[in-house]
Amino acid sequence: MRKSSLILALAATVLCCIPVSAKKGPAFPLMDSAPFDTVIDGQAVALYTIKKGNVAAQITNYGGFVVGLYSPDKNGEYANLVNHYDNIHQYMHYNMGMIGPALGRYANRIANGKFTLDGKEYNVTKNSGQHTLHGGAKGFDHTAWKVVKAKKDKLILSCVLPDGLDGFPGTLTTTLTYSITKDGGLSISYEATTDKATVVNLSNHTYFNLNGSGNGDILGHYLTINAAFITDVDRANIPTGDYGMVEGSPYDFQKATKIGDRQYAPQGGAGRGGFGGFGGQVPEGMVRSFDNNYCLIHQNPGKVEKVATLYSPESGRQMEVWNDQPGMQVFTGARTAIALESQKYPDSPNHPEFPSTTLRPGEKYRHTVIYKLSVK
């Protein structure tokens, strides 16, 4: 009896010494994947989960939408940090809503739906008044991507946009890779080639709220952007070709600044689509909302460097943005979330003075952005 008691006591001691974290990983509040299982245009569509350490993401291969992004707050609690829908049918009927698709072949705007390349004028689909936005009617966001590889911490997708689709020249073949980095980031990388000279500007339109999606607004978040200029725009948000210095303006985030100190927040409920409550006189030194391209400062242009930081004192979550592109569109929409879109400049095909978006046969377009999460 004594020997048996001793063995049981030793076994209990060993079990007590095993850390809980060694038994199971974080309890991510993942979305149910069943409502995403379908077939679109002959391509199987599903919701894929990738994770590493204490960060996880969920992506559907329809439109490359980031449906979920999860990390702990200062109390160790997890939440979905991105705006999202609950099923694939809602994503199929997406129309520039506040959720996060892959964007291409030309993210952002092209003025008057036309541009000239190598002496030839191209007319592309106008889907934003008289202008083209995010690639026209059927870009990346309305495409069922092929799944090349699905691993625990990485998802690789591919798609082909045919020559002439929405008026754009060239067959564009793109590989899109989502992965979770070892230091807690969601990495989004593009590689693209073409068989004819074309224009390419790829991005991702995920909306973030570091307190958790649906948990208030982002006016209490602090934003830092490594940029001294924005591209000036007209009333239709089309670049004029000039640059605006941010110093001393509501667009100045060179130092960590609370978004609510820059963005007007009138009283009143939100209207349709969450974009209501924008009436009233905007106080001096503030704006109604942000929808601006920041001209990023890179110490080594073309290299992946930290260009922005978003921080919420409420949750303690911090997100660094690292990229290798010259621009970042900041969009705050209905104030419930913020998009930080890594890109080249909008309407670049009509502005030779902007960084070129021309891609030719034999060349390869490359683009990486990392949204790195931590607790401060």
C-alpha positions as a printed NumPy array, in Angstrom:
array([[  0.   ,   0.   ,   0.   ],
       [  2.831,   2.381,   0.852],
       [  4.539,   1.723,  -2.505],
       [  1.298,   2.315,  -4.449],
       [  0.638,   5.535,  -2.535],
       [  4.138,   6.766,  -3.307],
       [  3.726,   6.039,  -7.055],
       [  0.393,   7.884,  -7.137],
       [  1.857,  10.849,  -5.289],
       [  4.796,  11.074,  -7.713],
       [  2.452,  10.862, -10.719],
       [  0.278,  13.656,  -9.322],
       [  3.359,  15.814,  -8.769],
       [  4.502,  15.323, -12.379],
       [  1.041,  16.215, -13.76 ],
       [  0.854,  19.343, -11.621],
       [  4.189,  20.487, -13.012],
       [  3.022,  20.345, -16.663],
       [  2.161,  23.919, -17.783],
       [ -1.4  ,  24.388, -19.009],
       [ -0.045,  26.04 , -22.189],
       [  1.775,  22.807, -23.01 ],
       [ -1.508,  20.935, -23.101],
       [ -3.375,  23.238, -25.475],
       [ -2.938,  26.484, -27.375],
       [ -4.864,  29.742, -27.09 ],
       [ -8.65 ,  29.529, -27.124],
       [ -9.226,  31.643, -30.238],
       [-12.923,  32.638, -30.655],
       [-12.914,  31.45 , -34.26 ],
       [-15.732,  31.957, -36.75 ],
       [-17.725,  28.881, -37.755],
       [-16.332,  27.705, -41.101],
       [-19.443,  25.763, -42.215],
       [-21.335,  28.821, -43.612],
       [-18.399,  29.475, -45.943],
       [-18.328,  26.082, -47.68 ],
       [-19.594,  26.354, -51.259],
       [-18.571,  26.313, -54.909],
       [-18.26 ,  29.577, -56.89 ],
       [-17.467,  29.622, -60.613],
       [-16.438,  25.971, -60.364],
       [-13.951,  26.682, -57.559],
       [-14.383,  25.189, -54.081],
       [-14.584,  27.967, -51.483],
       [-13.96 ,  27.623, -47.757],
       [-12.828,  29.508, -44.653],
       [ -9.198,  28.746, -43.772],
       [ -7.565,  29.261, -40.383],
       [ -3.856,  29.976, -39.99 ],
       [ -2.17 ,  30.459, -36.625],
       [  1.114,  30.638, -34.794],
       [  1.736,  31.455, -31.143],
       [ -0.988,  33.756, -29.842],
       [ -2.129,  35.123, -33.223],
       [ -4.606,  33.548, -35.649],
       [ -6.322,  34.675, -38.839],
       [ -9.216,  33.35 , -40.899],
       [ -9.34 ,  33.922, -44.658],
       [-11.741,  32.84 , -47.356],
       [-10.39 ,  32.102, -50.819],
       [-13.347,  33.972, -52.293],
       [-12.046,  37.516, -52.713],
       [ -9.144,  36.871, -50.353],
       [-11.195,  38.378, -47.524],
       [ -9.638,  38.508, -44.043],
       [-12.639,  37.334, -42.024],
       [-10.923,  37.085, -38.65 ],
       [ -7.784,  38.258, -36.874],
       [ -7.25 ,  37.312, -33.238],
       [ -4.735,  38.325, -30.581],
       [ -4.843,  38.813, -26.791],
       [ -5.449,  42.124, -25.035],
       [ -3.65 ,  43.309, -21.892],
       [ -5.794,  40.915, -19.813],
       [ -5.118,  37.934, -22.065],
       [ -8.616,  38.01 , -23.562],
       [ -9.071,  37.293, -27.288],
       [-11.34 ,  39.037, -29.782],
       [-11.834,  39.311, -33.536],
       [-10.124,  42.584, -34.472],
       [-11.497,  43.006, -38.009],
       [-14.879,  43.9  , -39.462],
       [-16.455,  40.822, -41.022],
       [-19.544,  39.041, -42.291],
       [-20.842,  35.715, -41.   ],
       [-21.271,  33.674, -44.189],
       [-20.115,  33.414, -47.786],
       [-23.409,  34.67 , -49.231],
       [-22.891,  38.043, -47.567],
       [-19.398,  38.225, -49.049],
       [-20.698,  37.361, -52.51 ],
       [-22.973,  40.413, -52.329],
       [-20.252,  42.689, -50.948],
       [-20.198,  46.108, -52.611],
       [-17.318,  48.155, -51.172],
       [-18.583,  47.543, -47.627],
       [-16.421,  47.914, -44.529],
       [-14.776,  44.492, -44.688],
       [-11.382,  43.341, -45.896],
       [-10.836,  41.898, -49.387],
       [ -7.755,  41.618, -51.537],
       [ -7.711,  44.527, -54.004],
       [ -6.534,  44.466, -57.635],
       [ -5.669,  44.733, -60.348],
       [ -5.694,  48.39 , -59.479],
       [ -6.445,  49.321, -55.867],
       [ -7.782,  52.814, -55.196],
       [ -8.914,  55.239, -57.904],
       [ -8.366,  55.818, -61.604],
       [ -9.766,  59.181, -62.692],
       [-12.57 ,  59.191, -65.249],
       [-12.079,  55.461, -65.834],
       [ -9.25 ,  55.903, -68.335],
       [ -5.485,  56.074, -68.696],
       [ -2.895,  56.032, -71.476],
       [ -0.148,  53.414, -71.623],
       [  2.496,  53.288, -74.375],
       [  0.458,  55.752, -76.414],
       [ -2.805,  53.811, -76.259],
       [ -5.831,  54.961, -74.27 ],
       [ -7.667,  52.381, -72.19 ],
       [-11.199,  52.841, -70.858],
       [-11.915,  50.795, -67.753],
       [-15.126,  50.092, -65.856],
       [-16.476,  53.064, -63.899],
       [-17.867,  51.814, -60.607],
       [-17.527,  54.917, -58.413],
       [-19.423,  57.698, -60.117],
       [-17.34 ,  58.756, -63.114],
       [-14.263,  56.984, -61.775],
       [-12.835,  53.48 , -61.323],
       [-12.308,  52.154, -57.793],
       [-10.41 ,  49.027, -56.719],
       [-10.208,  47.426, -60.158],
       [-13.714,  47.87 , -61.512],
       [-16.644,  45.465, -61.448],
       [-14.766,  42.153, -61.119],
       [-11.391,  42.439, -59.514],
       [ -9.715,  40.302, -56.878],
       [-12.6  ,  40.922, -54.466],
       [-15.133,  39.121, -56.673],
       [-12.877,  36.234, -57.718],
       [-12.79 ,  32.679, -56.361],
       [ -9.053,  32.078, -55.895],
       [ -7.378,  28.702, -56.341],
       [ -5.859,  27.288, -53.158],
       [ -2.229,  26.446, -53.916],
       [ -1.271,  25.396, -50.399],
       [ -2.966,  25.472, -46.985],
       [ -0.672,  24.945, -43.993],
       [ -1.043,  25.541, -40.259],
       [  0.501,  29.025, -40.443],
       [  0.283,  29.855, -44.166],
       [ -2.291,  30.049, -46.97 ],
       [ -1.205,  30.478, -50.602],
       [ -3.779,  31.481, -53.237],
       [ -3.581,  32.218, -56.948],
       [ -5.795,  33.736, -59.611],
       [ -5.693,  34.823, -63.247],
       [ -7.437,  37.974, -64.452],
       [ -7.81 ,  37.713, -68.245],
       [ -6.689,  40.289, -70.767],
       [ -9.44 ,  42.871, -71.283],
       [-11.335,  42.186, -68.048],
       [-12.929,  45.498, -67.01 ],
       [-10.951,  47.089, -69.849],
       [ -7.478,  46.467, -68.402],
       [ -4.772,  45.134, -70.734],
       [ -2.789,  41.961, -70.101],
       [ -3.431,  38.589, -68.499],
       [ -2.439,  39.151, -64.871],
       [ -1.333,  36.058, -62.927],
       [ -1.12 ,  36.645, -59.171],
       [  0.021,  34.631, -56.162],
       [ -1.225,  35.831, -52.784],
       [  0.296,  34.516, -49.552],
       [ -1.107,  34.988, -46.064],
       [  1.069,  33.864, -43.166],
       [  1.501,  34.366, -39.44 ],
       [  5.023,  35.519, -38.598],
       [  7.002,  34.272, -35.62 ],
       [  6.768,  37.718, -34.007],
       [  2.97 ,  37.894, -34.109],
       [  2.167,  39.487, -37.436],
       [ -0.262,  38.821, -40.257],
       [  1.857,  38.978, -43.409],
       [  0.182,  39.551, -46.786],
       [  2.424,  39.167, -49.837],
       [  1.686,  39.498, -53.554],
       [  3.614,  38.421, -56.632],
       [  2.205,  39.154, -60.091],
       [  3.235,  38.828, -63.738],
       [  1.635,  39.884, -67.019],
       [  1.836,  38.919, -70.686],
       [  1.193,  42.495, -71.865],
       [  2.068,  45.921, -70.484],
       [ -0.507,  46.865, -67.849],
       [ -0.973,  48.846, -64.628],
       [ -0.877,  47.095, -61.258],
       [ -1.531,  48.376, -57.741],
       [ -2.458,  45.626, -55.27 ],
       [ -3.595,  46.047, -51.679],
       [ -5.789,  44.719, -48.883],
       [ -8.774,  46.561, -47.402],
       [ -9.095,  45.03 , -43.931],
       [-10.702,  47.269, -41.282],
       [ -9.234,  47.098, -37.773],
       [-10.597,  47.887, -34.328],
       [ -8.065,  46.932, -31.662],
       [-10.792,  46.765, -29.025],
       [-12.582,  44.109, -31.046],
       [-14.944,  44.342, -33.99 ],
       [-18.24 ,  45.916, -32.949],
       [-16.789,  47.213, -29.694],
       [-17.218,  50.974, -30.038],
       [-15.264,  53.222, -32.392],
       [-11.576,  53.86 , -33.067],
       [-11.522,  57.529, -32.035],
       [ -9.663,  56.588, -28.845],
       [ -6.939,  54.777, -30.832],
       [ -3.556,  56.479, -31.246],
       [ -2.067,  56.561, -34.741],
       [  1.487,  57.216, -35.893],
       [  2.442,  57.44 , -39.589],
       [  5.942,  57.925, -40.955],
       [  4.895,  60.455, -43.594],
       [  5.341,  64.208, -44.004],
       [  3.044,  64.559, -47.048],
       [ -0.247,  63.313, -48.439],
       [ -1.353,  63.404, -52.064],
       [ -3.712,  66.349, -52.546],
       [ -7.128,  65.494, -53.976],
       [-10.148,  67.252, -55.463],
       [-13.739,  66.996, -54.204],
       [-14.11 ,  63.557, -55.821],
       [-10.979,  62.344, -53.968],
       [ -8.957,  62.226, -57.202],
       [ -5.295,  63.282, -56.882],
       [ -4.477,  66.692, -58.334],
       [ -0.792,  65.855, -58.727],
       [  0.221,  68.142, -55.866],
       [  1.333,  67.187, -52.369],
       [  0.054,  68.51 , -49.056],
       [  2.394,  68.917, -46.085],
       [  0.833,  67.351, -42.987],
       [  2.761,  69.46 , -40.461],
       [  0.31 ,  71.535, -38.425],
       [ -2.744,  70.075, -40.21 ],
       [ -5.435,  67.597, -39.112],
       [ -3.557,  65.002, -41.221],
       [ -0.438,  65.15 , -39.064],
       [  0.277,  61.791, -37.399],
       [  4.059,  62.051, -37.413],
       [  3.83 ,  61.621, -33.635],
       [  1.361,  59.364, -31.844],
       [ -1.952,  61.242, -31.908],
       [ -5.432,  60.239, -30.794],
       [ -7.643,  59.895, -33.871],
       [-10.491,  61.581, -31.995],
       [ -8.348,  64.699, -31.654],
       [ -8.332,  64.964, -35.449],
       [-11.657,  63.454, -36.547],
       [-14.979,  65.135, -35.838],
       [-17.49 ,  63.011, -33.919],
       [-20.927,  64.681, -33.945],
       [-23.731,  63.385, -31.774],
       [-26.357,  61.146, -33.347],
       [-26.75 ,  57.553, -34.404],
       [-25.199,  55.982, -37.454],
       [-27.283,  55.764, -40.592],
       [-27.409,  53.163, -43.336],
       [-24.176,  51.223, -43.598],
       [-22.863,  52.881, -40.471],
       [-21.955,  56.093, -42.279],
       [-24.531,  58.371, -40.58 ],
       [-24.026,  61.102, -38.017],
       [-21.71 ,  63.224, -40.179],
       [-23.783,  66.413, -40.045],
       [-22.903,  69.643, -38.311],
       [-20.066,  72.115, -38.519],
       [-16.611,  70.568, -38.375],
       [-14.442,  72.353, -35.785],
       [-11.29 ,  74.044, -36.991],
       [ -8.318,  71.679, -37.074],
       [-10.479,  68.573, -37.566],
       [-11.884,  66.53 , -40.467],
       [-15.132,  64.589, -40.946],
       [-13.21 ,  61.404, -41.726],
       [ -9.985,  60.231, -43.285],
       [ -9.658,  58.866, -46.808],
       [ -6.139,  59.934, -47.703],
       [ -3.001,  58.508, -49.281],
       [  0.07 ,  59.096, -47.109],
       [  3.443,  59.345, -48.879],
       [  5.513,  57.048, -46.69 ],
       [  9.128,  57.659, -45.729],
       [ 11.348,  54.592, -46.15 ],
       [ 14.985,  54.617, -45.116],
       [ 15.6  ,  51.938, -47.745],
       [ 12.961,  52.272, -50.492],
       [ 11.651,  48.907, -51.617],
       [ 12.501,  47.21 , -48.322],
       [  9.966,  46.114, -45.708],
       [ 10.108,  48.705, -42.93 ],
       [  7.854,  49.939, -40.134],
       [  5.705,  52.796, -41.466],
       [  2.828,  53.144, -38.987],
       [  1.606,  52.182, -35.521],
       [ -1.943,  51.885, -34.178],
       [ -2.506,  51.616, -30.412],
       [ -5.567,  51.298, -28.188],
       [ -5.099,  52.224, -24.512],
       [ -8.416,  50.53 , -23.746],
       [ -7.331,  47.046, -24.829],
       [ -3.583,  47.564, -24.658],
       [ -3.242,  46.098, -28.151],
       [ -0.728,  47.642, -30.514],
       [ -0.412,  47.013, -34.238],
       [  2.63 ,  47.997, -36.272],
       [  2.336,  48.276, -40.055],
       [  5.414,  47.21 , -42.021],
       [  5.54 ,  47.468, -45.816],
       [  7.701,  47.96 , -48.904],
       [  5.362,  50.311, -50.787],
       [  5.478,  54.121, -51.141],
       [  1.895,  54.801, -50.034],
       [ -0.744,  53.927, -47.462],
       [ -4.417,  54.89 , -47.743],
       [ -5.924,  55.705, -44.358],
       [ -9.706,  55.3  , -44.283],
       [-11.838,  55.699, -41.162],
       [-15.283,  55.503, -42.765],
       [-17.93 ,  55.299, -40.058],
       [-15.399,  55.63 , -37.214],
       [-16.028,  52.034, -36.107],
       [-12.782,  50.762, -37.663],
       [ -9.756,  51.918, -39.649],
       [ -8.237,  50.635, -42.887],
       [ -4.474,  51.035, -43.406],
       [ -4.048,  50.083, -47.063],
       [ -0.492,  49.478, -48.235],
       [ -0.228,  50.545, -51.894],
       [  1.277,  52.758, -54.541],
       [ -0.406,  56.116, -55.117],
       [ -3.984,  56.402, -56.41 ],
       [ -4.444,  57.393, -60.08 ],
       [ -0.717,  56.889, -60.754],
       [ -1.289,  55.924, -64.434],
       [ -2.458,  59.512, -65.018],
       [  0.402,  61.102, -63.043],
       [  3.899,  60.427, -64.417],
       [  5.336,  62.218, -61.379],
       [  3.977,  59.49 , -59.059],
       [  5.724,  56.134, -58.443],
       [  5.086,  54.023, -61.539],
       [  2.477,  51.264, -61.49 ],
       [  3.386,  49.938, -64.96 ],
       [  4.162,  46.217, -65.151],
       [  5.626,  44.694, -68.311],
       [  6.201,  41.125, -69.547],
       [  9.288,  39.614, -67.953],
       [  8.929,  41.762, -64.822],
       [  7.492,  40.68 , -61.462],
       [  5.376,  42.822, -59.182],
       [  6.133,  42.225, -55.493],
       [  4.432,  43.676, -52.444],
       [  4.532,  42.745, -48.744],
       [  2.651,  44.259, -45.83 ],
       [  2.768,  42.954, -42.252],
       [  0.288,  43.87 , -39.506],
       [  2.31 ,  43.048, -36.393],
       [  0.324,  42.646, -33.146],
       [  1.508,  42.99 , -29.575],
       [  0.419,  44.255, -26.146],
       [  1.754,  47.497, -24.749]])
